[in-house]
């Protein structure tokens, strides 16, 4: 049976402008699929994505669930589009309140959105709820971008008794994508859900970029360094974690390196 890799991305080109991270989001899943693995790929449906040009359409059978964050209901809308030349589908997590604005993480005055904490929680949970609805058990979940940093916690704690995720390994990529702001004072309250204890959330408490990386690292099985230099505190944490680490493989010809790393984790 083909091994299954779930990619949880912050950016994918051509839907968002081309950056190193968005190119990884676009070309890594294609390369891994061409290696004979089954893939599913997700990203947020940020409002700057042109739905008509990119031919996004809603998947009614997957939409319609409400996610409760901090006692508020937020409807989950799932859209999908195809990258024809890659024979690859991309699933988009959407919600009118969180993802309709015409910028990504900052407003037009470059101010960090106050609800980026809730957007990250909604995205992380939305991906996993959709995978549950698909009934698709991933062997590896690979998160790319801090907006997905709660995924490892949810998989290892909230979903630990769900058979779809019983044997799933979680891999986090670390990019040079830090931000100086904090994700609000009530972040842990918003992350919390059934199966998660208060003590599980201590690592996220400060709400800084470094705290998000610490939280993702704590609940991940392995780490990929996806840039030349990373935050010094995060670097130290990675070294002390004792987890398998793939050093920066470079910006070109990385598919084989990633695929071999996945295979080494699947053999454990």
C-alpha positions, 0 to 999 in steps of 0.5 A: 500500500502507498505511504500517505503524506499530508502537507499542511502549508502556510503558502503555496505558489501560484496561489500566493506570491513566490517565496522559498516557502511557497515553492516548497508548498508547490513542488515538494508534494508533487515530487513526493507524489512522483516518488510513488506516495499518496499525498493530500495538500492544504493551505488557508484560503487567504482573501488575496487568492483569486478564486475564479482565476485559480478555479477554486470550488467548494466541496459541499460534502466536506463543508458545513462543520462548526469549529468552536474556538473560545466559545464562539462558533466558526463555520468551516468551508472547504474548497479545492483546486487543481494544479493540472501540470502536477496532477495535484489537488490543493484543499483550502480551509476557508471561513468568512470571518478569518480568510476574506480580507485581501491581505495575508497575515498583516493589514495594508498598514503592515499591522499584524492581525489581532486574530492571527491566533484564532486563524492559526487555531482554526486552520490547524483544526480545520485541516485535521477535521477535514482529513477525518471526514475524508477518512484518510489516515496519514503516515506522515503529517508535514507542517510548513509555516507557523500558522500550522504549529498547533497541528502536532499538539492536536494529533498527539493529544486531542486525536491520540485515540483516533485510529486514523492518527494512531501511527502518524508521525509528525514532521515540522519544517522550520523556516526563517518566518519569525515575527516580533508580535505576540499571539494575544494573551488568551492563546492557550484558552483558544487552542484548548479542546477535549483531550488537551490538559492545561499542562500540555499548553504551557509551552505555547503560553507566551504566544511568541513565534519562539513559543509556537516553534517550541510547542510544535517541536515538543509534539513533533517526531522529527524536524527539518531545518528549511533555511540557512539560519534559524532563531538561536533559541529555536536552534538550541531547542532543536539540538536538545530535543534528541529528535531526528533532524534534517539539516537545510537541504538547499533550495534545489533538488531537495525532493530525494533528501526529503523522501529519504528522511520520510522513509527513515521515519516510517521504518522506525 
